[in-house]
Amino acid sequence: MTSTSKRTRAVHGGTRRSQYNEVSEAIFMTQGFVYDTAEAAEARFLKAGDDEFIYARYGNPTVAMFEERIAALEGAEDAFATASGMAAVNGALTSMLKAGDHVVSSRALFGSCLYILEEVLTRFGVEVTFVDGTDLGQWEAAIRPDTKAVFFESMSNPTLEIIDIRAVSALAHAVGATVIVDNVFATPVWSDAIAQGADVVVYSATKHIDGQGRALGGVILGTQEFIRKTVEPYLKHTGAALSPFNAWLMLKGLETMELRVRAQTTSAKLIAEALSTQSALSNVIYPGLAGHKQHALAMAQMNGQGGTVLAFDAGSQERAFKLLNALEIIIISNNLGDAKSIATHPATTTHQRLPDEQKAALGITPGLIRLSVGLEGTEDLIGDLTSAIGTL
Ligand SMILES: *Cc1c(COP(=O)(O)O)cnc(C)c1O
């Protein structure tokens, strides 16, 4: 199916039908599976076939459909689904690293990703060097002959910096390091991270894949060798399994993801353009705007699209709060990629934990608002923002 378009793969990839030949994928809400004989149980524990399951912590037919569909969509050999995006980030890193290993990571990370790299891995003796991910010179200086992995968000949260996947992968591969990319903001729709050099891609399926704020989920994509020999043994024994029901939500989410993300992206660009003309705001950040400092790289790396999220500075925390509180359609929350437009004040919520100097270094100013654009009418969203800005 990889020769077909992403849209076709997102609708049909991974489908398994039961004896009833159902149209919509079945939810196998079962923890285990019955063996006809003791010998059959022994044989399956020795080696389970492609369509044979042992225990839902190891695998489940509905979860397998989701894994195969997203792998087909992404052009990855294999995938392992997890209970959340963070379980995917943790699983990808922890399954392959051991004490004494060296990792280079971009500093501009989602708060929980930073916690894993800064607190968890280092506690177990992994050395982590942080770099400004947009500065190739810093990657080049930090990557050593013994570097085991590099990690970055291809589009960073919340300031939407773009990391050059091809260039960083080339530097990492020159020393044999594994490139692990958190691709949430770029979305599976606009990104071709594996084709561009990433060895492993992780997603929080909670975001654009579900896209309707219903469930947590995550997935690790990579070569069959990496997924089956490194990731699977770690995850099946440590237990961050995706529930079959949530896997079903994600499967159905994948079917409409392209249409949703395309509409959200079109809207996000129009909103970013409209906000750019507002003198009450400074620094409207959107990779799809010609004025974004990495516009050319974003366009080259993301199929000419800027994504579904933008950010802007209202000038101060007081003004940002006033603006947020005046919104009537856009909700205040901290998810993204959702059908509902969501505004977030990173400095006091998602990045509250960071010391002020670190916030400043990452561009998380007191007035910064992150906006995840949903599926409402674009004119309604621009109207909502314009009248909220009018109260400042
Ligand atoms: C949300 C998010 C995660 C974590 O995903 P959960 O499903 O909330 O665990 C990881 N990385 C990025 C960039 C995210 O936006």
The ligand as an SDF file (V2000), in Angstrom:
LIG
                    3D

 15 15  0  0  0  0  0  0  0  0999 V2000
    1.5510   16.3160   23.9440 C   0  0  0  0  0  0  0  0  0  0  0  0
    2.9450   16.0710   23.5460 C   0  0  0  0  0  0  0  0  0  0  0  0
    3.6460   14.9770   24.0510 C   0  0  0  0  0  0  0  0  0  0  0  0
    3.0570   14.0410   25.0640 C   0  0  0  0  0  0  0  0  0  0  0  0
    1.9260   13.3830   24.6460 O   0  0  0  0  0  0  0  0  0  0  0  0
    0.8100   12.7930   25.6690 P   0  0  0  0  0  0  0  0  0  0  0  0
   -0.0870   12.0330   24.7720 O   0  0  0  0  0  0  0  0  0  0  0  0
    0.1850   13.9770   26.3290 O   0  0  0  0  0  0  0  0  0  0  0  0
    1.5310   11.9360   26.6370 O   0  0  0  0  0  0  0  0  0  0  0  0
    4.9460   14.7980   23.6320 C   0  0  0  0  0  0  0  0  0  0  0  0
    5.5420   15.6410   22.7660 N   0  0  0  0  0  0  0  0  0  0  0  0
    4.8910   16.7150   22.2560 C   0  0  0  0  0  0  0  0  0  0  0  0
    5.5990   17.6150   21.3120 C   0  0  0  0  0  0  0  0  0  0  0  0
    3.5740   16.9670   22.6300 C   0  0  0  0  0  0  0  0  0  0  0  0
    2.9370   18.0350   22.1340 O   0  0  0  0  0  0  0  0  0  0  0  0
  1  2  1  0
  2  3  1  0
  2 14  2  0
  3  4  1  0
  3 10  2  0
  4  5  1  0
  5  6  1  0
  6  7  2  0
  6  8  1  0
  6  9  1  0
 10 11  1  0
 11 12  2  0
 12 13  1  0
 12 14  1  0
 14 15  1  0
M  END
$$$$
